[in-house]
Structure formats: C-alpha cells, structure tokens
Amino acid sequence: MWRLEYPWLLLAAPLAWAAYRCLPAYLHGRSAMRVPFFDTMAKLTGKSPERPGVQAAGAQLWLNLVVWLLMLLAVARPQWVEPPLVHSEPVRDILLAVDISQSMDTRDFRNAAGGETTRWQAVRAVLRDFIEKRNDDRLGLIVFGTGAYPQAPLTLDHAALRLLLDQTAVGMAGPNTAIGDAIGLGIRVLDAARERDKVLILLTDGNDTGSAVPPPRAAALARQHGIVVHTIGMGDPATTGDDRVDFDALRDIAKATGGQFFRAGNLAALQDVYATLDRITPREVHTLRHQPKREFFWVPVGAALCLLMIWHAIGATAAWTRTRARADALVSADERRAGGMGSERISGKVRTAGDDHSSCDDSVDRKEGAWT
C-alpha cells in the first residue's frame, strides 16, 4: 500500500500562496541613464513610465505552484509498503537427556501390537512422537551411560534430530549410569542458549554409579542457572545392584529445580508422561514482523525537474524565434531602404527627376530598333 513517511509536511503547502501575497515583488537591478528631459521624451514617444518589477505570466505562477507541491511531496517521502514478512523464533529450549546404559536393553516393555520390546526401543518411539509435536521449540539430545555426551545440539532441524536419535544405540556411552554428569553437561549446553526458558528432561532406569558431580550438587547448580529439570524413572525399584532405579533421588532432583517427577512402568505410562510434559511446557514463539519499504521520493523530484527543463526549453526557443524574427525584419527594412532610393540606372545612364523623359525614351526606342 502507498503511504507517506511524513504526511504532516503537506501542511506547508499554503506557504506558497502566503509568500506570493505578502512578500514584496522582486526587483531586478539594471543600469540606467539619467535624462533631465525624461518627461518630455515620454510625452513625445507616447509612453508612460512604469514601476520596475517582475511581470510573471499566469502559466509561470502555476508552474511554480506545481513545483512547490512536488517538492513537498518528495520531502514527505512517498513509500510503497510490502505485505509484512512474519518470522517466528522459539522462546524455549528443551534438552533431552536419555540413559543408554546397558540396562536399557532389558525387554520388559510391550509395544502397541502387544509384542515384547526393549526399554530403549519404547523410549525412542515415544521421543520421536514428542519431537514431532514440538515444532516451535529448539530441541537437543544428550545420551549418558558411564559418561555423558551431546548427541545433537539444540536445533530447529527436528528431522536431523530424529535421524541422530535413530542412530543412537544402547551401550554407546558405557554400561554404567552417570546422572550427575548428564545434568552438568545439560547446564553447559543450555547456558550457551539465548532463550529465556530452559528445560531439561532426564530419563533413566538406574541410579547414579560414580558421576564426577553428585546429582544433588548438579541439581543445585541447575537451579542457580535457571534450568528446570523434569525427571522420568523407569524400571523396577526392587531390583538390586546398579540396575536398581532410585525414584527418591530423581524426585529430589526435580523438586530442587522446580520440575516434576514421573514414573513410567510401561509404554502407556511413558506416553502419558511425555504428553504431560508437552502440556506443562506450552509451545510459545516470539513473532518478528518486517514490512519492506520501497522509496519513491525520486518520482516527484524528477517530475519537478522535468517541468522546469521543459519550461526553460520553451522559453529559450521562443526567445530565439523572436530574435531571429527581429533580425529578418531588420534585413528586410534595409533592403527596402536600399531599393527605394530616388534614382535608377537605365542603359548605363542615370536618370534623375529633372531629366527630359523624351530623350530617354527616344534612346531606348532607337536601341530597341537596332535590336530588331
């Protein structure tokens, strides 16, 4: 659509009329000769003296007005505004920390068809569905076992994230479970993010078995950095050894950071957990709008210049025509004066007004007779 950047400048349009009405006429200084008998000369020539000044034609007044309005329009900056371009940016980063220790290869889950499946296969299927629902958030993936490793950075390229998730296998990070190290790595990754909301979703089926940073200390650091940690525990708490899942420790981590603890004993419960997480972390985006503008101030400026050039070209042509016409008139007057003199040459003789015409005629007749 068309618009003016400074439309209030058009209020200056009446200034041209005010200047024309109120300012005195412009006087062009010229050299003059003082004549003591000026009044007598004026009477003899039949002309009366006039006050010097500018005698502007009506067309020139209209030209000045049009040029003034065009320049005002140019200063007001006419623009063509394009339709707005909308760009959405996420305001939340979600980091998924998934346990891929050896215990995740246990077959105690059932898939949708009722067949047995491993814990990791069930988690991977639910994670894929969770990723597909979070189109507006940047998601990242951390895998941990004996150590914690970033598998995918925070990204909006969810197709690449799903591909990296599919390429993750149990045992890649070692057989043990380092929950504290996973939280510490999540803090480092989310600290580098610029979004205001930072969420870490940690899933494990065991207890911490030798992290460099104890889980309670890691949870306190996460709270200091403004990171909310939701924890998900799966497996059998009655199991002994390193495979026993410590639900109390996971609950304490979530409570310390303002998150929630969830228990997923089967595939349906795991799906409910991620559905709940999807609900308590609503999708939110920051929308940026930009309207491209195309400047057209050069159009009225060009029109004003063209009008002035045409006016001066017409004036120069008219002046040249008048000068040429006066020159031709002077030449014609000189020729008439030269041809109107009171003498003429006939047969090499000059006949004046007092000469006898008969003698001249006789000489002519004699000459004509000689020719015949």
C-alpha positions in Angstrom: 0.0 0.0 0.0 1.0 3.6 -0.5 1.9 5.8 2.4 3.8 9.0 3.3 6.5 8.8 6.0 6.0 12.4 7.0 2.5 13.4 5.9 2.4 16.4 8.2 4.8 18.2 5.9 2.0 18.7 3.4 0.6 21.3 5.8 3.3 23.6 4.4 1.5 23.8 1.0 -0.3 27.1 1.7 3.1 28.8 2.4 3.5 29.4 -1.4 0.2 31.4 -1.5 1.2 33.3 1.6 4.6 34.2 0.1 3.0 35.3 -3.1 0.5 37.5 -1.3 2.7 39.0 1.4 6.2 39.3 0.1 7.2 42.4 -2.0 7.9 42.0 -5.7 11.4 41.0 -6.6 13.3 44.0 -8.2 16.0 43.2 -10.7 18.7 45.8 -10.7 19.6 47.3 -14.1 21.9 50.0 -15.2 20.1 53.2 -16.2 20.9 56.6 -17.7 19.6 59.7 -16.1 18.0 62.1 -18.6 17.0 65.6 -17.5 14.3 65.9 -20.1 12.7 62.4 -19.3 9.2 63.8 -19.1 9.4 65.5 -22.5 10.8 62.3 -24.0 7.9 60.3 -22.5 5.4 62.7 -24.0 7.0 62.6 -27.4 7.1 58.8 -27.5 3.6 58.4 -26.1 4.8 56.0 -23.3 4.4 56.4 -19.6 7.0 55.2 -17.1 6.2 52.0 -15.1 7.4 50.7 -11.8 10.1 48.1 -12.2 9.3 44.6 -11.1 8.6 41.1 -12.2 5.8 40.6 -14.6 5.0 36.9 -14.2 2.7 35.2 -16.6 -0.1 33.1 -15.3 1.4 29.9 -16.6 4.6 30.6 -14.7 2.7 31.1 -11.5 1.0 27.7 -12.0 4.4 26.1 -12.8 5.9 27.5 -9.5 2.9 26.2 -7.6 3.2 22.7 -9.1 6.9 22.5 -8.5 6.4 23.6 -4.9 3.8 20.9 -4.3 6.0 18.2 -5.9 9.0 19.1 -3.7 6.8 19.0 -0.6 5.6 15.5 -1.7 9.2 14.4 -2.2 10.2 15.6 1.3 7.2 13.7 2.8 8.8 10.5 1.4 6.1 8.5 -0.5 6.6 4.8 0.0 5.2 1.5 -1.2 4.9 -0.8 1.8 5.0 -4.5 1.0 2.9 -7.1 2.9 4.5 -8.0 6.3 7.0 -10.8 6.5 6.5 -12.8 9.6 9.3 -14.8 11.2 8.8 -16.8 14.4 11.6 -17.6 16.8 11.4 -20.0 19.7 11.5 -18.8 23.3 12.1 -22.2 24.9 15.0 -24.7 24.6 14.3 -28.3 25.6 17.2 -30.6 26.1 16.5 -34.4 26.3 18.9 -36.4 28.4 18.4 -40.1 27.8 20.0 -43.0 29.6 21.5 -45.6 27.2 23.3 -47.7 29.7 23.3 -51.5 29.3 20.2 -51.9 31.4 18.1 -50.1 28.8 18.4 -53.2 26.7 16.0 -55.1 29.1 12.9 -56.5 27.5 10.1 -55.6 29.9 8.0 -53.3 27.7 5.3 -54.1 25.2 4.7 -52.2 22.0 1.3 -51.2 20.6 1.0 -54.7 18.9 1.5 -56.4 22.3 4.9 -57.8 21.5 7.9 -57.5 23.8 10.3 -54.7 23.2 13.3 -53.2 25.0 13.1 -50.2 27.2 15.3 -48.2 24.7 13.0 -49.1 21.7 10.0 -47.9 23.7 11.7 -44.7 24.8 12.9 -44.0 21.2 9.4 -44.4 19.8 7.9 -42.0 22.4 10.7 -39.5 22.0 10.1 -39.4 18.2 6.4 -38.6 18.8 7.4 -35.9 21.4 9.8 -34.3 18.9 7.2 -34.1 16.2 4.8 -32.2 18.5 7.4 -29.5 19.4 7.8 -27.8 16.1 8.3 -24.4 17.6 11.0 -25.3 20.2 14.6 -25.9 19.8 15.4 -29.4 20.9 18.7 -31.1 21.7 19.8 -34.6 22.8 22.2 -35.8 25.4 23.0 -39.5 25.9 24.7 -40.8 29.0 26.0 -44.0 30.5 29.4 -44.2 32.1 29.9 -40.7 30.7 27.6 -38.0 29.2 27.9 -36.9 25.6 26.0 -34.4 23.4 24.3 -36.4 20.6 22.5 -33.5 18.9 22.8 -29.7 19.6 19.9 -27.5 20.2 18.3 -27.1 16.8 15.0 -26.4 15.0 16.0 -29.1 12.4 13.9 -31.8 14.0 14.4 -34.1 11.1 18.1 -34.2 11.8 17.4 -34.7 15.5 15.2 -37.7 14.7 17.9 -39.2 12.5 20.5 -38.9 15.2 18.1 -40.4 17.7 17.6 -43.4 15.4 21.3 -43.9 15.1 21.7 -44.0 18.9 22.3 -47.5 20.4 22.4 -48.9 23.8 25.9 -49.1 25.3 27.4 -46.3 23.2 28.2 -44.3 26.3 29.3 -47.2 28.5 27.5 -49.7 30.7 27.0 -47.5 33.9 24.8 -44.6 34.7 26.2 -41.0 35.3 23.1 -39.0 36.2 25.1 -36.1 37.8 27.4 -35.8 34.7 24.3 -35.7 32.4 22.8 -32.8 34.4 26.2 -31.0 34.4 26.5 -31.4 30.6 22.9 -30.1 30.2 23.8 -27.0 32.2 26.7 -26.3 29.9 24.7 -26.8 26.8 21.7 -24.6 28.0 24.0 -21.9 29.3 25.1 -21.3 25.7 21.5 -20.9 24.6 19.9 -17.4 24.4 16.3 -18.4 25.1 14.6 -17.3 28.3 13.0 -20.7 29.1 15.4 -23.7 29.6 14.1 -27.2 30.3 16.0 -30.4 30.8 14.0 -33.7 30.6 16.1 -36.5 32.1 15.1 -40.2 31.7 16.9 -43.1 33.4 16.3 -46.6 34.5 19.1 -46.8 37.1 20.8 -45.0 39.9 23.9 -42.8 39.8 27.0 -45.0 39.7 30.0 -42.7 40.0 29.4 -39.3 38.5 32.1 -36.7 38.8 29.4 -34.3 40.1 26.9 -35.8 42.6 23.2 -35.5 41.4 22.2 -33.2 44.4 25.0 -30.8 43.6 24.2 -30.9 39.9 20.5 -30.1 40.7 21.5 -27.1 42.8 23.7 -25.8 40.0 20.8 -26.2 37.5 18.5 -24.2 39.8 21.2 -21.4 40.0 21.3 -21.3 36.2 17.5 -21.1 35.9 17.1 -24.6 34.4 14.0 -26.6 35.2 14.7 -30.4 35.3 11.9 -32.9 34.8 12.9 -36.5 35.7 11.4 -39.7 34.4 12.2 -43.0 36.2 11.5 -46.4 34.6 12.3 -49.9 35.7 11.8 -51.9 38.9 12.9 -50.2 42.2 13.1 -53.7 43.8 16.0 -54.7 41.7 19.3 -54.8 43.4 22.7 -53.6 42.3 23.5 -50.9 39.7 20.3 -51.6 37.8 18.0 -50.5 40.7 16.3 -47.3 39.8 16.4 -44.6 42.6 13.0 -42.9 42.4 13.7 -40.8 45.5 16.8 -39.3 44.1 15.0 -38.4 40.8 12.2 -36.9 42.8 14.6 -34.8 44.8 16.3 -33.5 41.6 13.0 -32.4 40.1 11.9 -30.8 43.3 15.1 -28.8 43.7 14.9 -27.3 40.2 11.1 -26.6 40.2 10.3 -29.6 37.9 8.2 -32.7 38.2 9.0 -36.3 38.7 7.2 -39.0 36.6 7.3 -42.8 36.8 6.9 -44.8 33.6 6.4 -48.5 34.3 5.1 -49.4 30.8 4.7 -47.9 27.3 1.3 -46.4 28.0 2.6 -44.7 31.2 5.7 -43.4 29.2 3.4 -41.9 26.6 1.3 -40.3 29.3 4.5 -38.8 30.8 5.6 -37.1 27.6 2.0 -36.0 26.9 2.0 -34.3 30.3 5.4 -32.7 29.7 4.0 -31.4 26.4 1.1 -29.8 28.2 3.0 -28.2 31.1 5.6 -26.7 28.7 3.3 -25.0 26.3 4.7 -24.0 22.9 5.5 -20.3 22.7 7.2 -18.3 20.0 8.4 -14.8 19.5 7.0 -13.4 16.3 9.0 -10.9 14.3 7.3 -8.8 11.7 9.1 -6.8 9.0 7.5 -4.8 6.2 9.8 -4.0 3.3 9.5 -0.4 2.0 10.3 1.0 -1.4 11.1 4.7 -1.6 9.6 6.8 -4.4 10.6 10.3 -3.4 12.6 10.5 -6.7 9.4 10.5 -8.7 8.1 13.9 -7.6 11.7 15.3 -7.7 12.1 14.0 -11.3 8.7 15.4 -12.3 9.6 18.9 -10.9 13.0 18.9 -12.7 11.3 17.8 -16.0 8.7 20.5 -15.7 11.4 23.2 -15.1 13.5 21.9 -18.0 10.5 21.9 -20.4 9.6 25.4 -19.3 13.1 26.8 -19.8 13.4 24.9 -23.1 10.2 26.5 -24.4 11.3 30.0 -23.1 14.7 29.6 -24.9 13.1 28.5 -28.1 10.6 31.4 -28.0 13.4 33.9 -27.3 15.5 32.5 -30.2 12.5 32.7 -32.5 11.8 36.4 -31.6 15.5 37.3 -32.1 15.5 35.6 -35.5 12.3 37.4 -36.5 13.7 40.8 -35.5 16.9 40.1 -37.4 14.9 39.1 -40.5 12.8 42.3 -40.1 15.9 44.5 -40.0 17.3 42.9 -43.1 14.1 43.4 -45.0 13.9 47.0 -43.9 17.5 47.6 -45.1 16.6 46.0 -48.4 13.6 48.2 -48.8 15.5 51.4 -48.0 18.2 50.4 -50.5 15.6 49.7 -53.2 13.6 52.9 -52.5 16.2 55.4 -53.4 15.1 58.2 -55.9 17.4 57.1 -58.8 17.7 54.2 -61.2 20.2 53.2 -63.9 18.9 52.7 -67.5 21.3 51.8 -70.3 24.3 52.7 -68.2 22.9 56.2 -67.6 21.4 57.8 -64.5 18.0 59.4 -64.9 17.1 61.9 -62.3 13.8 63.5 -61.6 14.6 66.7 -63.6 15.7 65.0 -66.8 13.8 65.1 -70.1 12.0 61.8 -70.4 11.5 62.0 -74.1 15.2 61.9 -74.8 15.5 58.8 -72.7 12.5 57.2 -74.4 13.9 58.0 -77.8 17.2 56.5 -77.0 15.5 53.4 -75.8 13.4 53.1 -78.9 16.4 53.6 -81.1 18.2 50.9 -79.2 15.2 48.6 -79.5 15.0 49.2 -83.2 18.6 48.3 -83.5 17.9 45.0 -81.7 15.2 44.1 -84.1 
